[in-house]
Amino acid sequence: MTSDDLVLELAVRLRAKVRAIQPWPASAATRPDQLKPRNTIGFVRRGQSVSVGSTEWWVSVSTQVRTSIAFAANQPSPQYLMDVPVSVAGFGVQFYSRSDGWGVPSDWLKGNEVREGFASLALRPSETFRVASNVASLKVEPSLPDAFLSRLDEFLEIVDLLPTTLRAADRPVLPDAFGGLQVLVDRWALTDDDERTQAVAEADRDALAAMTGAVNPRLGEINRYLDSLAEPFPDGAIALQSLAEAAAEAIGELERRSN
């Protein structure tokens, strides 16, 4: 069963509306899979609003969270993640950035329920589980609907265990010059390309217009700030970079809707 087949069958079973999305205009695509239409559906599962989308290789799941934890499981990325992964259920979990940024609550991973949840989820080598920028996301290989829904429930069980308090110290700290963009960063600064594309595609026109109206006049200033830094970027710079990418995608989305 392909990713598209799975999403379409789930739509029938759950009576969910299917939306076909063209993630990027052809002129802006940087990867071949970005030219492929993607089907997405939204529904409520275990009390959580869930979005499920199909891509060329996997099924993407996302849900909004408010938590002090930011991590990636099975997705090494030295620029954004700490160097040493924590072993959980046979695979590595890496926390984002430094302990003085998003926080490194490694004690959370020591809980029996958390470890049992990851063991039940049983991520395959190509699959990832991420929590960042107030979004929990899962990318898994397509499967039959019942098997997928079972894994979705296991994912949501882990989400339910996330600490729910988002402290000011756990947010990426923006430079003073960009402090006025904090609210937009909290919503739009998604470091995962697919999550950010999906958020832009599902937003209403007014939200996109408000975001681009605030960010676009400052893109030059943001780019000059980023160019002045050496890698690895601090948390605030990563957030600004993601916000700028979201604004660029929002322009394309608004143009697409106008055609």
C-alpha positions in Angstrom: 0.0 0.0 0.0 1.4 3.4 -1.0 1.3 6.5 1.2 -1.5 8.0 -0.9 -3.5 4.8 -0.8 -3.3 4.8 3.0 -4.4 8.4 3.4 -7.3 8.0 1.0 -8.5 4.8 2.7 -8.2 6.5 6.1 -10.3 9.4 4.8 -13.1 7.0 3.9 -12.9 5.2 7.1 -12.8 8.3 9.3 -15.0 10.4 7.1 -12.2 13.0 6.8 -12.0 15.6 4.0 -9.0 15.1 1.7 -7.0 18.1 0.6 -4.5 17.8 -2.2 -1.6 20.1 -1.6 1.2 21.2 -4.0 3.9 21.9 -1.4 6.0 24.2 -3.5 5.6 26.0 -6.8 7.9 24.4 -9.4 10.1 27.4 -9.5 10.9 27.1 -5.8 11.3 23.3 -5.5 14.7 22.2 -4.3 13.9 18.4 -4.2 12.1 16.2 -6.7 9.5 15.1 -4.1 8.4 18.7 -3.6 6.9 18.7 -7.0 4.6 15.8 -6.1 1.0 16.6 -4.9 0.4 15.5 -1.4 -3.0 14.4 0.1 -3.7 15.4 3.7 -6.5 14.8 6.1 -7.3 16.0 9.6 -9.2 14.2 12.3 -9.4 13.9 16.1 -7.8 10.8 17.7 -7.4 10.3 21.5 -8.6 13.9 22.0 -5.8 15.3 19.8 -6.3 17.1 16.5 -4.1 15.1 14.1 -3.0 15.9 10.6 -1.9 13.0 8.3 -0.3 13.5 4.9 1.2 11.4 2.2 4.6 12.0 0.6 6.5 10.0 -1.9 8.2 7.8 0.6 6.4 8.0 3.9 3.3 9.0 5.9 3.7 12.2 7.9 1.7 12.7 11.2 1.7 15.9 13.2 -0.2 17.4 16.2 0.2 20.6 18.1 1.9 20.4 21.6 2.9 22.9 24.3 6.0 21.4 25.9 9.5 22.3 27.2 11.1 19.4 25.4 12.5 19.5 21.9 14.1 16.3 20.4 14.5 14.1 17.4 14.6 10.3 17.4 16.3 8.5 14.6 17.3 11.7 12.8 20.9 12.8 13.4 21.5 16.4 12.5 24.7 17.9 14.0 23.7 21.5 13.2 20.6 21.5 15.3 21.1 18.6 17.8 23.4 17.7 20.6 26.3 15.5 19.6 25.6 12.5 21.9 22.2 10.7 21.5 20.5 9.0 24.4 19.7 5.4 23.7 16.1 4.6 24.1 14.5 1.3 23.0 17.4 0.6 20.7 17.6 3.9 18.8 19.0 7.3 19.5 17.1 10.3 20.9 18.9 13.7 20.5 17.8 16.9 22.2 17.8 20.1 20.3 20.6 22.6 20.7 22.1 23.6 24.1 20.9 23.1 27.6 20.4 26.8 28.0 18.1 27.0 25.0 15.3 24.6 24.5 16.2 22.6 27.6 17.7 19.1 28.0 15.2 17.3 30.3 16.9 13.9 29.9 15.2 12.8 33.2 12.0 12.6 31.1 13.4 9.8 29.1 14.1 7.7 32.2 10.5 7.3 33.0 9.2 3.7 32.5 6.1 4.8 30.6 8.2 6.9 28.2 10.6 4.1 27.5 7.8 1.6 27.1 6.1 4.0 24.7 9.1 4.3 22.5 9.6 0.5 22.6 6.0 -0.1 21.4 6.4 2.5 18.7 9.4 0.6 17.4 10.8 3.1 14.9 12.4 1.5 11.8 15.7 2.9 10.6 14.0 5.2 8.0 11.4 6.5 10.5 11.6 9.6 12.7 9.8 11.1 15.7 10.4 14.8 16.4 9.1 17.4 18.8 10.1 21.0 18.0 8.4 24.4 17.7 5.3 23.2 19.4 4.7 20.4 17.0 5.1 16.7 17.5 5.6 14.8 14.3 6.1 11.3 13.1 7.2 10.0 9.7 6.6 6.3 9.1 6.5 3.9 6.3 3.1 3.2 4.8 1.2 0.2 6.2 -2.3 -1.2 6.2 -4.8 1.2 8.0 -5.3 -0.9 11.1 -1.5 -1.2 11.7 -1.1 2.5 11.0 -3.8 3.6 13.4 -2.2 1.3 16.1 1.1 3.1 15.6 -0.6 6.4 15.6 -2.1 5.6 19.0 1.3 4.7 20.3 2.7 8.0 19.1 -0.1 9.9 20.8 0.5 8.0 24.0 4.0 9.4 24.1 2.7 12.8 23.2 0.4 12.6 26.2 3.4 12.1 28.4 5.2 15.2 27.3 5.7 17.9 29.9 3.0 20.5 29.2 4.5 23.6 30.6 6.3 25.8 28.1 8.5 28.1 30.1 10.0 31.4 28.7 13.4 29.9 29.1 12.5 27.0 26.9 11.7 29.2 23.9 14.4 30.1 21.4 15.7 33.5 22.5 15.6 36.0 19.6 18.2 38.8 19.4 16.7 42.1 20.8 16.4 43.5 17.3 14.0 40.8 16.3 12.0 40.5 19.6 8.9 41.8 17.9 8.8 38.6 15.8 8.5 36.3 18.8 4.8 35.5 18.4 5.4 34.6 14.7 8.4 32.5 15.6 6.3 30.5 18.1 3.8 29.6 15.3 5.8 29.4 12.1 9.4 28.6 12.9 9.2 24.9 12.1 12.6 23.5 11.3 11.2 20.4 9.5 10.5 21.2 5.9 7.4 19.1 5.6 5.8 20.3 8.8 6.4 23.9 7.8 5.0 23.4 4.3 2.0 21.7 5.7 1.4 24.5 8.3 1.6 27.1 5.5 -0.7 25.2 3.2 -3.4 24.7 5.8 -3.3 28.3 7.1 -6.0 30.7 6.1 -5.2 33.7 3.8 -5.4 36.3 6.6 -2.8 34.5 8.7 -0.4 34.1 5.8 -0.8 37.7 4.8 -0.2 38.9 8.3 2.9 36.8 8.6 4.4 37.8 5.3 3.5 41.4 6.0 5.5 41.4 9.2 8.5 39.2 8.0 9.1 40.2 4.4 10.2 43.8 5.1 12.8 42.4 7.5 14.2 39.5 5.3 17.3 41.5 4.4 18.0 42.3 8.0 17.5 38.6 9.0 19.8 37.4 6.2 22.5 39.8 7.2 22.3 38.7 10.8 22.5 35.0 9.8 25.4 35.7 7.4 27.3 37.3 10.3 27.2 34.1 12.4 29.3 31.0 12.4 27.7 27.5 12.6 26.3 25.9 14.6 23.7 28.6 14.9 22.2 29.6 18.3 18.6 28.7 18.9 17.3 32.2 18.0 19.1 32.2 14.7 17.7 28.8 13.8 14.2 30.1 14.6 14.7 33.2 12.5 16.0 31.1 9.6 12.9 28.9 9.8 10.6 31.9 10.0 12.2 33.4 6.9 11.7 30.1 5.1 8.0 30.0 6.2 7.5 33.5 4.8 9.0 32.6 1.5 6.7 29.5 1.3 3.7 31.7 2.3 4.3 34.0 -0.6 4.2 31.1 -3.0 1.1 29.7 -1.3 -0.7 33.1 -1.6 0.2 33.4 -5.3 -1.0 29.8 -5.9 -4.4 30.6 -4.4 -4.7 33.8 -6.5 -4.3 31.9 -9.7 
